[in-house]
Amino acid sequence: MHLDNYEIIRQDSLLQNSLWVNDEIYKTNGKYELHVMLRNKNNGLIEFIVSAEHISFEH
């Protein structure tokens, strides 16, 4: 994932070694807001929210 001119709004914990469970993308104030729910190795949930001018995904 690549984020241009981004700001992290919320990050409950470290994202390393976590599984991406669910996501939602919204267009707000001329930017994109990405909401991601991840699950860590202890089975806990991590909420991650970021705002960016442009978001691209590569696989």
C-alpha positions as CSV (number, residue, x, y, z in Angstrom):
1,M,0.0,0.0,0.0
2,H,1.3,3.5,-0.9
3,L,-0.1,6.6,0.7
4,D,0.6,10.1,-0.6
5,N,0.6,13.1,1.8
6,Y,-0.9,11.1,4.6
7,E,-1.8,11.6,8.3
8,I,-2.3,8.7,10.7
9,I,-5.5,9.5,12.7
10,R,-5.6,6.4,14.9
11,Q,-3.3,3.4,15.4
12,D,-4.1,1.3,18.5
13,S,-1.0,-0.8,18.4
14,L,1.9,-1.9,16.2
15,L,0.8,-3.3,12.8
16,Q,3.7,-5.7,12.3
17,N,2.7,-9.4,12.1
18,S,-1.0,-8.6,12.1
19,L,-3.7,-9.9,9.7
20,W,-5.8,-7.5,7.7
21,V,-9.4,-8.4,8.6
22,N,-11.6,-5.6,7.2
23,D,-11.4,-2.2,5.6
24,E,-13.6,0.8,4.5
25,I,-12.6,3.8,2.4
26,Y,-14.4,7.1,2.6
27,K,-13.9,10.4,0.6
28,T,-13.9,13.2,3.2
29,N,-12.8,16.8,2.8
30,G,-11.2,16.1,-0.6
31,K,-9.0,13.3,0.8
32,Y,-9.4,9.5,1.2
33,E,-9.9,8.1,4.7
34,L,-9.0,4.4,5.1
35,H,-10.3,2.5,8.1
36,V,-8.7,-0.9,8.7
37,M,-9.3,-3.5,11.3
38,L,-6.4,-5.9,11.9
39,R,-5.9,-8.9,14.2
40,N,-2.6,-9.4,16.0
41,K,-0.9,-12.7,17.0
42,N,-2.7,-12.6,20.4
43,N,-6.0,-12.5,18.7
44,G,-6.6,-8.8,19.7
45,L,-8.1,-6.3,17.3
46,I,-6.2,-3.2,16.1
47,E,-8.0,-0.2,14.6
48,F,-5.9,1.8,12.1
49,I,-7.3,5.0,10.4
50,V,-5.3,7.1,8.0
51,S,-6.2,10.1,5.8
52,A,-4.3,10.6,2.5
53,E,-4.6,12.5,-0.8
54,H,-4.1,9.3,-2.8
55,I,-4.0,5.6,-1.8
56,S,-2.7,2.9,-4.1
57,F,-2.4,-0.9,-3.6
58,E,0.0,-3.3,-5.2
59,H,0.2,-7.0,-5.0
